[in-house]
Amino acid sequence: MKNPATGSEMVDRLLESLSRCFDVNTAKAVIELRQDELARRRMEELGIKSDEGLLSPEEETEYDALIEVSDVIATLQVKARQQLVGAESS
């Protein structure tokens, strides 16, 4: 029997399905996404507190969520770049 996919593999499969919906303009827009300045500063603040072991449970939840969303955006950007490369070679 085949091993079940891990959570991260399932997320990757879902993001792959989503990225196939990108047209060239959408792919370019996703690639150009940059983190909001307020969110970036908050992540830095929470990262410093995390490194020092000073996060409250609520801050840890917030930090984990920010990291997860950042990872999803980064993955979508990779997939958008792949879509553009595929479109250019067609």
C-alpha positions as CSV (number, residue, x, y, z in Angstrom):
1,M,0.0,0.0,0.0
2,K,1.2,3.5,-0.9
3,N,2.2,5.8,2.0
4,P,-0.3,8.6,2.6
5,A,0.9,12.0,1.6
6,T,2.2,14.2,4.4
7,G,0.5,17.5,5.3
8,S,3.1,19.5,3.4
9,E,2.8,17.3,0.3
10,M,-1.0,17.9,0.4
11,V,-0.6,21.6,0.7
12,D,1.9,21.5,-2.2
13,R,-0.7,19.6,-4.3
14,L,-3.4,22.1,-3.5
15,L,-1.1,25.0,-4.4
16,E,-0.1,23.3,-7.6
17,S,-3.8,23.0,-8.6
18,L,-4.3,26.7,-7.7
19,S,-1.2,27.8,-9.7
20,R,-2.5,26.1,-12.8
21,C,-5.3,28.8,-12.8
22,F,-2.8,31.6,-13.2
23,D,-2.7,33.4,-16.5
24,V,0.5,35.3,-17.3
25,N,-0.6,38.6,-15.7
26,T,-1.7,36.8,-12.5
27,A,1.6,34.9,-12.3
28,K,3.5,38.1,-12.7
29,A,1.4,39.8,-10.0
30,V,2.0,36.9,-7.6
31,I,5.8,36.9,-8.2
32,E,5.9,40.7,-7.5
33,L,4.0,40.4,-4.2
34,R,6.0,41.9,-1.3
35,Q,5.3,41.7,2.3
36,D,3.4,44.5,3.9
37,E,5.7,46.7,6.0
38,L,3.5,46.4,9.2
39,A,3.4,42.6,8.8
40,R,7.2,42.4,8.2
41,R,7.9,44.5,11.3
42,R,5.6,42.3,13.4
43,M,7.2,39.1,12.2
44,E,10.6,40.6,13.0
45,E,9.4,41.6,16.5
46,L,7.9,38.2,17.1
47,G,11.0,36.4,15.7
48,I,13.3,38.3,18.2
49,K,11.0,37.4,21.1
50,S,10.9,33.8,19.9
51,D,14.7,33.6,19.7
52,E,14.8,34.8,23.3
53,G,12.1,32.4,24.4
54,L,9.8,35.3,25.4
55,L,6.7,34.6,23.3
56,S,3.3,34.4,25.0
57,P,1.1,31.5,23.8
58,E,-1.0,34.0,21.8
59,E,2.1,35.5,20.2
60,E,3.4,32.0,19.4
61,T,0.1,31.2,17.6
62,E,0.3,34.5,15.7
63,Y,4.0,34.0,14.8
64,D,3.3,30.5,13.5
65,A,0.4,31.7,11.4
66,L,2.5,34.5,9.9
67,I,5.2,32.0,9.0
68,E,2.7,29.6,7.5
69,V,1.1,32.3,5.3
70,S,4.6,33.5,4.3
71,D,5.5,30.0,3.3
72,V,2.3,29.6,1.2
73,I,3.0,32.9,-0.6
74,A,6.6,31.9,-1.3
75,T,5.4,28.5,-2.6
76,L,2.9,30.2,-4.9
77,Q,5.6,32.6,-6.1
78,V,7.8,29.6,-7.1
79,K,4.8,28.0,-8.9
80,A,4.0,31.2,-10.6
81,R,7.6,31.4,-11.9
82,Q,7.3,27.9,-13.2
83,Q,4.0,28.8,-14.9
84,L,5.8,31.7,-16.7
85,V,8.7,29.6,-17.7
86,G,6.2,27.0,-19.1
87,A,4.3,29.8,-20.9
88,E,7.5,31.3,-22.4
89,S,8.7,27.9,-23.7
90,S,5.3,27.2,-25.4
